[in-house]
């Protein structure tokens, strides 16, 4: 696969291009994202689905600029898809042929079920989900994928979308009950197996709703991806948005570029959630574009990353880890320390995974600045540990890394995230373990240790010279008055 790949998605509302760069076989990161609100579907649904000249011209201009950007990054592969508005248009050939003739770009039209499958592939690989239903609300359609045990087992597409409902009902000021009836009629065809406690929300409408909900609840992490909320607690708010006047939407935290489509989107969203019996929603920052990239990247591995592999962890290691072998040994030492201290200090088994990740990534900030590397490392985790983690898991890893030198986590840092972090005892011990693991390897030794805790003494058996470690370990702030001995 090419080192740099550009993915272009022409939706009903907007066209977007992302450029991904691979850092290793499965590691990758986002290099560029460009969006244009082309509204290629504007005026189409009230005119028999035919694309209008002005809308096509906007889309053509945006695509030309996208290709210039992709060229500047020296991308070796460009994949471009078009969804609902273009596939439904009777005059789509006119647009497709012009783009290929004048720009040299071949656009692949994907049907609703393929669109749903791409969203599902993105979700199972880049979100911490096992069983769920993805809901991708677009301008012309709503596409859904049924996920069981991290596999997409069925897809379904409905001809209900934000722009379609806007032009058919909201622009004509028809009663909202008629729009609701239109949605319910479409949902009647949804197979009964589409039932799940967890819904994964994809697309701009749901992201806009999630952003507003985050603000309402003073959520401490400003990141949409993997943000989770209760349907029972937020359904009243979503219903308010669906029934509100445009003038009132800004008071609900809805951004200006979503004011004209958020009401039909909220109406669709709420109806689908009720239909599938969802109790919780996890918001996705990824969708068709990432699914298309992954379908190419993972084409020889059943469209799934290997077990226990995380692309964000791998990408951070590939790009910023000064010594990956040393990082692996620090993580292994943290593991040994965890098992020595787990029972005496009541540490949960579930914390081990995040402890090891924190230890492995604890020094990535060194490439930016050695003296404040722990702060830089934590910041990088908060902003780049995107895939496969909940917000609770992400802030836990960031906190352990932020306080991995000499001090235990400070309340000034942890207080805003109190609802997301584990109890103080667990947090302090995990932080201490990461600091101690790094201290043990201060001489950059690449050998394994053994650890044992008895009668208030943590004994560390290291097959290498620990002179510097013995000196430094005395400076570490401890959660309890234990002694540390080296043999």
Buried (B, 14 or more C-beta within 10 A) or exposed (E): BBEBBBBBBBBBBBBBBBBBBBBEEBBBBBBBEBBBEBBBBBBBBEEEBBBBEEBBBBBBEBBEEBBEBBEEBEBEBBBBBBBBBBBBBEBBEBBBEEBEEEBEBEBEBBBBBBBBBBBBBBBBBBBBBEEBBBBBBBBBBBBBBBBBEBBBEBBBBBBBBBBBBBBBBBBEEEEBEEBBEBBEEBBEEBEEEBEBEBBBBBBBBBBBBBBBBBEEBEBBBEBBBBBBBEBEEBBEBBEEBBEBEEEEBEEBBBBEBBBBBBBBBBBBBBBBBEBBEBEBBBBBBBBBBBBBBBBBBBEEEEBBBEEEBBBBBBBBBBBBBEEEEBBBBBBBBBBBBBBBBBEBBEBEEEBBEBBBBBBBBBBBBBBBEEEEBBBBBBBBBBEBBBBBBBBBBBBBBBBBBBBBBEBBBEEEBBEBBEEBBBEBEBBBBBBBBBBBBBBBBBEEBEEBBEBBBEEEEBBBBBEBEBEBBBEBBEEBBBBEEBEBEBE
